[in-house]
Each structure stands twice: as C-alpha cells, then as structure tokens.
Amino acid sequence: MKWRCGVCGYIHDGDQPPEKCPKCGAPREKFIQLTEEEAGLIERSRFSNDLHARLIALMQKVELLADEGIKDNLDPGCLTVFRAAKNQARILARMARAEIQTHISKGKWG
C-alpha cells in the first residue's frame, strides 16, 4: 500500500501510514491511502524517473570523457567527434531533466 501525506505530498510505502511524516512531521491522520491505480502510476513513475536520472549521470560522464578528448586534441576529426559528443550529451541531459520536471508537475513522482 502507498500513503500520501496531505501536507507535503511525501509518499510512504507500507501497510499503514507512519506515526508522523518523515519529511514535514504531520501526524498519521494527515495521510491518505492511494488507490491501486495511483500506486501503480507511482511505481511506474519511480522506474521511469530513475532511468532519466541514470541517463543524466551517464551524460555527465560522456561530457567529462569528451572534455578529455578535446584537451587531447589529436587531430581535427577527433575534435569534431568529441565536441559533438559533448553537445549531444548536454542536450540529452537537459531533455531528461525537462521530462522529470514534467512528471513532477503531473504528479508522476513518488
């Protein structure tokens, strides 16, 4: 079962809500049990948002790798590849961040 704090939106997984919200301290009475459909959407959202976060982290690694290649500056062809990689990594990371932001604004978070 999943429970949402009516004060701050914290999502709790468990058979019962906590005595008080770990985030805002609201009492147990402020929690509402989510429907099965709402709980399923949260599970799917957690999975998808985790994939986006992992993609962002991976793109940060690509940027660092590209910086090394740019610094190495072996030849113009290499520079072209590494500069393109850095640019595309930045674009993909921004797209993933924007998608997470969209999920949050639609309540697809938890």
MODELLER restraints for C-alpha pairs under 7 A, 6 or more apart:
rsr = mdl.restraints
at = mdl.atoms
rsr.add(forms.Gaussian(group=physical.xy_distance, feature=features.Distance(at['CA:1:A'], at['CA:13:A']), mean=5.89, stdev=0.5))
rsr.add(forms.Gaussian(group=physical.xy_distance, feature=features.Distance(at['CA:1:A'], at['CA:14:A']), mean=5.41, stdev=0.5))
rsr.add(forms.Gaussian(group=physical.xy_distance, feature=features.Distance(at['CA:1:A'], at['CA:15:A']), mean=5.62, stdev=0.5))
rsr.add(forms.Gaussian(group=physical.xy_distance, feature=features.Distance(at['CA:2:A'], at['CA:11:A']), mean=6.64, stdev=0.5))
rsr.add(forms.Gaussian(group=physical.xy_distance, feature=features.Distance(at['CA:2:A'], at['CA:12:A']), mean=5.58, stdev=0.5))
rsr.add(forms.Gaussian(group=physical.xy_distance, feature=features.Distance(at['CA:2:A'], at['CA:13:A']), mean=4.67, stdev=0.5))
rsr.add(forms.Gaussian(group=physical.xy_distance, feature=features.Distance(at['CA:2:A'], at['CA:14:A']), mean=6.22, stdev=0.5))
rsr.add(forms.Gaussian(group=physical.xy_distance, feature=features.Distance(at['CA:2:A'], at['CA:33:A']), mean=6.00, stdev=0.5))
rsr.add(forms.Gaussian(group=physical.xy_distance, feature=features.Distance(at['CA:2:A'], at['CA:34:A']), mean=5.61, stdev=0.5))
rsr.add(forms.Gaussian(group=physical.xy_distance, feature=features.Distance(at['CA:2:A'], at['CA:39:A']), mean=6.05, stdev=0.5))
rsr.add(forms.Gaussian(group=physical.xy_distance, feature=features.Distance(at['CA:3:A'], at['CA:11:A']), mean=5.60, stdev=0.5))
rsr.add(forms.Gaussian(group=physical.xy_distance, feature=features.Distance(at['CA:3:A'], at['CA:12:A']), mean=5.02, stdev=0.5))
rsr.add(forms.Gaussian(group=physical.xy_distance, feature=features.Distance(at['CA:3:A'], at['CA:13:A']), mean=6.49, stdev=0.5))
rsr.add(forms.Gaussian(group=physical.xy_distance, feature=features.Distance(at['CA:3:A'], at['CA:17:A']), mean=6.03, stdev=0.5))
rsr.add(forms.Gaussian(group=physical.xy_distance, feature=features.Distance(at['CA:3:A'], at['CA:31:A']), mean=5.91, stdev=0.5))
rsr.add(forms.Gaussian(group=physical.xy_distance, feature=features.Distance(at['CA:3:A'], at['CA:32:A']), mean=5.41, stdev=0.5))
rsr.add(forms.Gaussian(group=physical.xy_distance, feature=features.Distance(at['CA:3:A'], at['CA:33:A']), mean=4.43, stdev=0.5))
rsr.add(forms.Gaussian(group=physical.xy_distance, feature=features.Distance(at['CA:3:A'], at['CA:34:A']), mean=5.60, stdev=0.5))
rsr.add(forms.Gaussian(group=physical.xy_distance, feature=features.Distance(at['CA:4:A'], at['CA:10:A']), mean=5.60, stdev=0.5))
rsr.add(forms.Gaussian(group=physical.xy_distance, feature=features.Distance(at['CA:4:A'], at['CA:11:A']), mean=4.62, stdev=0.5))
rsr.add(forms.Gaussian(group=physical.xy_distance, feature=features.Distance(at['CA:4:A'], at['CA:12:A']), mean=6.33, stdev=0.5))
rsr.add(forms.Gaussian(group=physical.xy_distance, feature=features.Distance(at['CA:4:A'], at['CA:31:A']), mean=5.29, stdev=0.5))
rsr.add(forms.Gaussian(group=physical.xy_distance, feature=features.Distance(at['CA:4:A'], at['CA:32:A']), mean=5.41, stdev=0.5))
rsr.add(forms.Gaussian(group=physical.xy_distance, feature=features.Distance(at['CA:4:A'], at['CA:33:A']), mean=6.50, stdev=0.5))
rsr.add(forms.Gaussian(group=physical.xy_distance, feature=features.Distance(at['CA:4:A'], at['CA:34:A']), mean=6.82, stdev=0.5))
rsr.add(forms.Gaussian(group=physical.xy_distance, feature=features.Distance(at['CA:5:A'], at['CA:11:A']), mean=6.56, stdev=0.5))
rsr.add(forms.Gaussian(group=physical.xy_distance, feature=features.Distance(at['CA:5:A'], at['CA:21:A']), mean=6.84, stdev=0.5))
rsr.add(forms.Gaussian(group=physical.xy_distance, feature=features.Distance(at['CA:5:A'], at['CA:30:A']), mean=5.81, stdev=0.5))
rsr.add(forms.Gaussian(group=physical.xy_distance, feature=features.Distance(at['CA:5:A'], at['CA:31:A']), mean=4.36, stdev=0.5))
rsr.add(forms.Gaussian(group=physical.xy_distance, feature=features.Distance(at['CA:5:A'], at['CA:32:A']), mean=6.59, stdev=0.5))
rsr.add(forms.Gaussian(group=physical.xy_distance, feature=features.Distance(at['CA:6:A'], at['CA:30:A']), mean=5.26, stdev=0.5))
rsr.add(forms.Gaussian(group=physical.xy_distance, feature=features.Distance(at['CA:6:A'], at['CA:31:A']), mean=5.60, stdev=0.5))
rsr.add(forms.Gaussian(group=physical.xy_distance, feature=features.Distance(at['CA:6:A'], at['CA:32:A']), mean=6.85, stdev=0.5))
rsr.add(forms.Gaussian(group=physical.xy_distance, feature=features.Distance(at['CA:7:A'], at['CA:26:A']), mean=6.86, stdev=0.5))
rsr.add(forms.Gaussian(group=physical.xy_distance, feature=features.Distance(at['CA:7:A'], at['CA:30:A']), mean=6.87, stdev=0.5))
rsr.add(forms.Gaussian(group=physical.xy_distance, feature=features.Distance(at['CA:8:A'], at['CA:24:A']), mean=6.55, stdev=0.5))
rsr.add(forms.Gaussian(group=physical.xy_distance, feature=features.Distance(at['CA:10:A'], at['CA:23:A']), mean=6.78, stdev=0.5))
rsr.add(forms.Gaussian(group=physical.xy_distance, feature=features.Distance(at['CA:11:A'], at['CA:110:A']), mean=5.64, stdev=0.5))
rsr.add(forms.Gaussian(group=physical.xy_distance, feature=features.Distance(at['CA:17:A'], at['CA:28:A']), mean=6.03, stdev=0.5))
rsr.add(forms.Gaussian(group=physical.xy_distance, feature=features.Distance(at['CA:17:A'], at['CA:31:A']), mean=6.43, stdev=0.5))
rsr.add(forms.Gaussian(group=physical.xy_distance, feature=features.Distance(at['CA:18:A'], at['CA:28:A']), mean=5.88, stdev=0.5))
rsr.add(forms.Gaussian(group=physical.xy_distance, feature=features.Distance(at['CA:19:A'], at['CA:27:A']), mean=6.12, stdev=0.5))
rsr.add(forms.Gaussian(group=physical.xy_distance, feature=features.Distance(at['CA:19:A'], at['CA:28:A']), mean=4.89, stdev=0.5))
rsr.add(forms.Gaussian(group=physical.xy_distance, feature=features.Distance(at['CA:20:A'], at['CA:26:A']), mean=5.32, stdev=0.5))
rsr.add(forms.Gaussian(group=physical.xy_distance, feature=features.Distance(at['CA:20:A'], at['CA:27:A']), mean=4.36, stdev=0.5))
rsr.add(forms.Gaussian(group=physical.xy_distance, feature=features.Distance(at['CA:20:A'], at['CA:28:A']), mean=5.15, stdev=0.5))
rsr.add(forms.Gaussian(group=physical.xy_distance, feature=features.Distance(at['CA:21:A'], at['CA:27:A']), mean=6.43, stdev=0.5))
rsr.add(forms.Gaussian(group=physical.xy_distance, feature=features.Distance(at['CA:41:A'], at['CA:108:A']), mean=6.79, stdev=0.5))
rsr.add(forms.Gaussian(group=physical.xy_distance, feature=features.Distance(at['CA:42:A'], at['CA:108:A']), mean=6.06, stdev=0.5))
rsr.add(forms.Gaussian(group=physical.xy_distance, feature=features.Distance(at['CA:42:A'], at['CA:109:A']), mean=5.91, stdev=0.5))
rsr.add(forms.Gaussian(group=physical.xy_distance, feature=features.Distance(at['CA:42:A'], at['CA:110:A']), mean=5.59, stdev=0.5))
rsr.add(forms.Gaussian(group=physical.xy_distance, feature=features.Distance(at['CA:45:A'], at['CA:108:A']), mean=5.43, stdev=0.5))
rsr.add(forms.Gaussian(group=physical.xy_distance, feature=features.Distance(at['CA:45:A'], at['CA:109:A']), mean=5.73, stdev=0.5))
rsr.add(forms.Gaussian(group=physical.xy_distance, feature=features.Distance(at['CA:46:A'], at['CA:109:A']), mean=6.36, stdev=0.5))
rsr.add(forms.Gaussian(group=physical.xy_distance, feature=features.Distance(at['CA:46:A'], at['CA:110:A']), mean=6.34, stdev=0.5))
rsr.add(forms.Gaussian(group=physical.xy_distance, feature=features.Distance(at['CA:49:A'], at['CA:100:A']), mean=6.17, stdev=0.5))
rsr.add(forms.Gaussian(group=physical.xy_distance, feature=features.Distance(at['CA:52:A'], at['CA:96:A']), mean=5.42, stdev=0.5))
rsr.add(forms.Gaussian(group=physical.xy_distance, feature=features.Distance(at['CA:55:A'], at['CA:93:A']), mean=6.96, stdev=0.5))
rsr.add(forms.Gaussian(group=physical.xy_distance, feature=features.Distance(at['CA:56:A'], at['CA:93:A']), mean=4.77, stdev=0.5))
rsr.add(forms.Gaussian(group=physical.xy_distance, feature=features.Distance(at['CA:56:A'], at['CA:96:A']), mean=6.63, stdev=0.5))
rsr.add(forms.Gaussian(group=physical.xy_distance, feature=features.Distance(at['CA:59:A'], at['CA:89:A']), mean=4.93, stdev=0.5))
rsr.add(forms.Gaussian(group=physical.xy_distance, feature=features.Distance(at['CA:59:A'], at['CA:90:A']), mean=6.94, stdev=0.5))
rsr.add(forms.Gaussian(group=physical.xy_distance, feature=features.Distance(at['CA:59:A'], at['CA:93:A']), mean=6.05, stdev=0.5))
rsr.add(forms.Gaussian(group=physical.xy_distance, feature=features.Distance(at['CA:62:A'], at['CA:86:A']), mean=6.70, stdev=0.5))
rsr.add(forms.Gaussian(group=physical.xy_distance, feature=features.Distance(at['CA:62:A'], at['CA:89:A']), mean=6.37, stdev=0.5))
rsr.add(forms.Gaussian(group=physical.xy_distance, feature=features.Distance(at['CA:63:A'], at['CA:86:A']), mean=4.80, stdev=0.5))
rsr.add(forms.Gaussian(group=physical.xy_distance, feature=features.Distance(at['CA:63:A'], at['CA:89:A']), mean=6.24, stdev=0.5))
rsr.add(forms.Gaussian(group=physical.xy_distance, feature=features.Distance(at['CA:66:A'], at['CA:82:A']), mean=4.71, stdev=0.5))
rsr.add(forms.Gaussian(group=physical.xy_distance, feature=features.Distance(at['CA:66:A'], at['CA:83:A']), mean=6.66, stdev=0.5))
rsr.add(forms.Gaussian(group=physical.xy_distance, feature=features.Distance(at['CA:66:A'], at['CA:85:A']), mean=6.29, stdev=0.5))
rsr.add(forms.Gaussian(group=physical.xy_distance, feature=features.Distance(at['CA:66:A'], at['CA:86:A']), mean=5.53, stdev=0.5))
rsr.add(forms.Gaussian(group=physical.xy_distance, feature=features.Distance(at['CA:69:A'], at['CA:82:A']), mean=5.87, stdev=0.5))
rsr.add(forms.Gaussian(group=physical.xy_distance, feature=features.Distance(at['CA:70:A'], at['CA:79:A']), mean=5.54, stdev=0.5))
rsr.add(forms.Gaussian(group=physical.xy_distance, feature=features.Distance(at['CA:70:A'], at['CA:82:A']), mean=6.02, stdev=0.5))
rsr.add(forms.Gaussian(group=physical.xy_distance, feature=features.Distance(at['CA:70:A'], at['CA:83:A']), mean=6.93, stdev=0.5))
rsr.add(forms.Gaussian(group=physical.xy_distance, feature=features.Distance(at['CA:73:A'], at['CA:79:A']), mean=6.09, stdev=0.5))
rsr.add(forms.Gaussian(group=physical.xy_distance, feature=features.Distance(at['CA:103:A'], at['CA:109:A']), mean=6.37, stdev=0.5))
